[in-house]
Structure formats: structure tokens, C-alpha cells
Amino acid sequence: MKRLAAYMAMILSLFCVSVNSLAKDKLSAEEERARQQVERICLSMQQYMERPDNLKSVKLDKSPEINAYADSDNNVTFLMGMVDFVRDENELAVVCGHELAHLAAKHISRSLFTRIVSSVAADAIGGFAGDVAGTALYSKQSRKHEREADRRGLLYMWQAGYDPRAAWKFWQSLENQYEQGNASISKYFGTHPVTRERVENFKVLLVRNCYDSPALSYCGEILADEELLKAFNEYEERD
Ligand SMILES: [Zn+2]
């Protein structure tokens, strides 16, 4: 009888653990609305990806951290902190476009590969010097991927009808948060460092895309924006 009671208690506790973990993972009504919003925005851009099949699903994580990422299983995940941080749907489209571009260009598996190559290089050279060599190789590659994802992602959101000027404004506000010491931003910032160059680069891309394809939406406003034209002209003069 005692043994039966012990079994019953064990079964009950297992049940409670699984119910608790289910309750923890379940999205609230507000989070579910956010999930549907980011899914709708990402799916509206999917057709403009070079490889649309590379997007499997769009997920929402309850974490208050300001972050979003694409993974090697072709999912894009937004953390709730990012949804709360952005000012509007245009800025959500900036983030999603960037992550979709990583998937379209297969950066994730390539990054993993580079990381393996880097660690092999580090092991071969050995010690601190090896670590530095490996890290340098990885970060050079990841900087290249970041530039490519910025460029492609901007086009996806633009073609889907979002205001592309949100791109430089989003990165500028991320930079401002970082400078103010917002800790919840640190992980995203670690893989997506914002420099003045990155913000300025978006301004140059806006103008250049309008010169190349004047039929794009918002080009009337973009080519009349003195701040954007100034950034473009400064860039052209440097080259
Ligand atoms: Zn990125």
C-alpha cells in the first residue's frame, strides 16, 4: 500500500512538472498576437528571397532580451524584447529581412563551417596565438555576412512595400540604446555590432538603389532627403 502511494505521488509530481513546463512555454494572448504579427511580416517578404524555401518557420520566444536570430534548421526566431523595442512594423521588417537574408545566403551553415575551420586552425597553431588567428578568421567572415544580409534584407522589405528608411533609423536607435548601457541588448549587439559605418551604409544603399531603380517606392522622398544625399555624396567622394 505504501509503495502504491509512493507511485501515485511520483506520477502526480511528474504530471505537475509537465503541466508547469507547458504553462511556462505557452504564449500569453499578447505574445501570440506578437507571434502572428512577426510571422505575417516575415512571410510577406519570403517571395523576394533568392531561395524562398530556406524559410521553414517564424517563432517567438518569450524572453525580454532584444534579440532575433536565424538558425541552421531554417527558422527565424524573434525574442519578445525585440518586438517591444521596435517602433513600428517597418522596423520589424528590417530585422526580419536581415535574418531572411542570412537564410537565403546560407550563412548559418557556412558560419558553422568557418567556426570549425577556425577552431581547427587554432588547434593546429596552438595556444593563444592560435585562438587569435581562429577568431580573426571567423569575425572577418561574419562581418562580410552582416554586410550582405544588410544589403539583401533591405531589398526584401522594400519590395514587400515597407518603408526602407526604417533601416538606418532602427540601427541608429540600437546604437543609442547600447550607448545608454541597455544590458538586454548585449547579445544581439555581440553578433550585430553597430558602427557609424553601418548606419551610414544604409543611407548610401537607399540612394544608390533609387538611382539604379527609380521605380522603387519611396524614391521620391529618398532622393529629396538632404541627409541621405549628403551621406551618399561623402561615400562617393571617398572612393
Ligand atoms: Zn546578422
Residues whose N, C-alpha, C, O or C-beta is under 5 A from the ligand:
A	BS01	ZN	E146 A149 T191
